[in-house]
Amino acid sequence: MLHLKSCYMDKQTIREVGQELWKLCQERRMYLRTVAHQTNLPERIIEGMENGKFIQYTTFRSLTEFYGKKMRVVFE
């Protein structure tokens, strides 16, 4: 199992991951503040990730677990 504090990706990939996190939040009709409170994660970090500014691996992992999702990498 891979454990990283930060995850380095190109800007386009970071934006796409952020958009997917935003969509998961919207599908559940949740506010950013609610997600931050329920996951005990900083609101500004979640917002930065959803906006595609950066990806913080530990926060990403917590959010995907909260939303009940897993990330798979596919090479096409």
ABEGO torsion letter per residue (X at the ends): XBBBABBBBBAAAAAAAAAAAAAAAAAAGBBAAAAAAAAGBBAAAAAAAAAGABBBAAAAAAAAAAAGBBBBBBBX
